[in-house]
Amino acid sequence: MKQITDVRTKEIKLYNKYKVLIEQAYNLKQTDSALSDISEFKAIKLLNKLNRLKYLKREQLESA
């Protein structure tokens, strides 16, 4: 059960970081498109990690 809690905690941290990066990318869109693209790329990578964590959490819940 601790593993599920750890996964959930990691998921929350990643999601908060994802939201910050997306907001940063949006705010930079008009002034510096290169930095905006970098922030968006980092956010996409985090979203990929989030999706993998959700899959892992689902697998753990099904096996419990």
VEXDREN-2710 file (C-alpha; in Angstrom, 1 decimal):
% VEXDREN-2710
k/r/px/py/pz
1/MET/0.0/0.0/0.0
2/LYS/2.9/2.3/0.6
3/GLN/4.0/2.0/-3.0
4/ILE/0.6/3.3/-4.2
5/THR/1.0/6.3/-1.8
6/ASP/4.5/6.9/-3.1
7/VAL/3.3/6.8/-6.7
8/ARG/0.4/9.2/-5.9
9/THR/2.8/11.7/-4.2
10/LYS/5.2/11.6/-7.2
11/GLU/2.2/12.0/-9.5
12/ILE/1.1/15.2/-7.7
13/LYS/4.6/16.7/-7.8
14/LEU/4.9/16.0/-11.5
15/TYR/1.5/17.4/-12.3
16/ASN/2.3/20.6/-10.4
17/LYS/5.5/21.0/-12.2
18/TYR/3.7/20.3/-15.5
19/LYS/1.2/23.1/-14.8
20/VAL/4.0/25.5/-14.1
21/LEU/5.8/24.6/-17.3
22/ILE/2.7/25.0/-19.4
23/GLU/1.9/28.3/-17.9
24/GLN/5.4/29.5/-18.5
25/ALA/5.3/28.3/-22.1
26/TYR/2.0/30.2/-22.6
27/ASN/3.4/33.4/-21.0
28/LEU/6.6/33.3/-23.1
29/LYS/4.8/32.6/-26.4
30/GLN/4.6/36.3/-27.3
31/THR/8.1/37.4/-26.1
32/ASP/10.5/34.5/-26.6
33/SER/9.2/31.7/-28.7
34/ALA/12.4/29.6/-28.3
35/LEU/12.0/29.5/-24.5
36/SER/8.3/28.9/-24.9
37/ASP/9.1/25.8/-27.0
38/ILE/11.6/24.5/-24.5
39/SER/9.1/24.9/-21.7
40/GLU/6.5/23.1/-23.7
41/PHE/8.9/20.3/-24.6
42/LYS/9.7/19.8/-20.9
43/ALA/6.0/19.8/-20.1
44/ILE/5.4/17.1/-22.7
45/LYS/8.1/15.0/-21.3
46/LEU/6.6/15.3/-17.8
47/LEU/3.2/14.4/-19.2
48/ASN/4.6/11.3/-20.6
49/LYS/6.0/10.4/-17.2
50/LEU/2.6/11.2/-15.6
51/ASN/0.9/8.8/-18.1
52/ARG/3.4/6.0/-17.2
53/LEU/2.8/6.6/-13.5
54/LYS/-1.0/6.4/-14.0
55/TYR/-0.5/3.1/-15.7
56/LEU/1.7/1.9/-12.9
57/LYS/-0.8/3.0/-10.3
58/ARG/-3.6/1.2/-12.1
59/GLU/-1.6/-2.0/-12.3
60/GLN/-0.8/-1.9/-8.6
61/LEU/-4.5/-1.3/-7.7
62/GLU/-5.6/-4.2/-9.9
63/SER/-3.2/-6.6/-8.3
64/ALA/-4.0/-5.5/-4.7
END
